[in-house]
Amino acid sequence: MVYYLSLGSNLGEREQTIRRALELIGQQVGTVLRCSSFYYSEPWGFTSEHPFCNLCCAVETSMEPLAVLAATQSIERTLGRTKKSVNGVYSDRSIDIDLIQVFDDAGNEITCSTPTLTLPHPLWSQRPFVRIPLEEIK
């Protein structure tokens, strides 16, 4: 399967944190096939003086979506994220890794709707910091 992930950071050494997250994704999730350029943006959904650095990547893995979610959340914690966004309340963060879309080996999009994961990500097309980097690697 190929997963499209969005990574973002607006605290600390943003680019370095994203690069480290990509290394950990390669070690714990699967093969990172492609990465977009860095994309810089103002925070979305909240106000902060800290702009975001974002990128999207394509990752090939045989892991199921909930296992990939668990792995990416573990990576977030490893890289210092202590607080998750809840009910649309966002805040500054050292790293955020979102699962955006997943495709099986035949190229069919996989959908998922659980209390912890919705695929495709319901807001991705409304977010330029996801849409533009994603277009770059598709």
N, C-alpha and C positions, 0 to 999 in steps of 0.2 A: 504494500500500500504506500501511497505517497501522501504525506501530511504537509499542509501549508500552515506554517506558524508565523505569528507576529511577535516580535520581541521589542520591548521598549524600556527605557530607563530615563529618569529625570533627577537622579541624585548621584553624587559622587562622580567617579570617572566613568561616564556613561558608555562611551565606545568600548572601553576596556571591559566593562562588566558584560556588555552584549557579546563581545568576542569570547569571553570565558564561558558564558552561557552556551554559545555555539559549540565550544569544545566539549562541554559536559553533555550536550544533546548528542553529539557524535559518539560519545562513550557510553551513554546510558539509554539512548532511544534508537538510533539508527544512523545511516549514512546521510550526511548533509550533502545534498545534490547541488543546490544553487542557493545563493544569497543575493539579495538586492543591495543596492547602495544604501548608505545611511540616509535617513530622511529626518529632518529636524522640524519640530512643530510645537505650538503652544499646547498646554494641557487641554484635554477634551473632557468636558463634563464637570470641571472644577477650576478654581483659580489658584495659581501658584506662580511664584517668581522664577521657578525652575523649568525651563523648556525641556521637551523630550527629545531623545534620540531614538529612532525606530528603524527596524528593518524587517523584511520577511524572508523566510527561507523555506525550501522544499526539503523534506526528509523522507527517505525510504526506510521502511521498517515492516516487520511482520507483527508488531505489537497491536493489540486492540485499542480502540480510542480511550477507554477508561484507564488502561495501563499507561498510555502515553500521557494522559492528564496527570496521573499520580506521579509519573517520573518528572514532568515539567514543574509540577508544584514542589517536588523535593528539590529540584535544581534552584527554584526561586528561594526556598528557605536556605539552601547552602550559600547563596549569594546575598543573603542579608534581608530578604523580604520577610517582614514580621506581621504585616497586616494585609488582609485581602479586602477587595472591594465588595461591599454587600449592598444589595438592593439599589444599585445605581449610585451609591455614594463612593466617590473616588478620592484618592489622596496621592501625595508624592510617594514614589517607590523606587527602590534600587534596581528592581527588575520586574518585568511583567512578561509572561509568556502565555499567549493565547493560541488555542487550536482554532484555525479559521475554516479550513476545508480539508476533507479527506477523500481520496479516490482509490478504488480497488485496482487490481492489476489490469483489469479490462477497461479502466478509465471511467467507470461509473462512480458518481458521487455517493458517498456513504452519508446517511443522515442518522442522527441520534437525538433523542429527547429524554433526558433523565433529570432528576433534581440537581445534579452536579455538572452536566455537560449537555449543550445543545450544539448540534452540527447540521448545517454550517453555522458559524458564529452569527447570531441574529443581527448584529450591528456593523458587520465588517464593511458593507458597501456605503455606510453613512460616514465612515471615518477615512478621510484622505490619507492619514498616516498609515493606514493598512492598505487601502485600495491602490494607491500609487505604487508603493514597493511591490505589492502582489502582482500588479500588471507587468512590472519589470521582469519578473522571473517566470511568468507563465508562457 
